[in-house]
């Protein structure tokens, strides 16, 4: 089944826009152990669209940059930042520690930072 023409045109425009940028954007993929994510990130990299950063466990065979939560030296600092920003919305320190790896990846990535 082929995608609708409007979807195909949209994707072509987005790909052209990304290729026209002087520097590839660095995008974080939090589910870096998922085979579907690995495949998508590898394809986007191969197509020259982005430089993926994966949040993954040690030993994940990817060939791409990988932020490993258990070994990140800045994990504690990022977890504290995340907890300070989100505790009023009900985030626990344990949840912040898990999310700290994602924040560590975001600090290496391009895009919007708050």
ABEGO torsion letter per residue (X at the ends): XBBBAAAAAAAAAAAAAAAABABBBBBBBABAABAAAAAAAAAAAAAGABBBBBBBBBGBBAGBBBBBAAABAAAAAAAAAAAAAAAAAGBBAAAAAAAAAAAAAAAABBEBBX
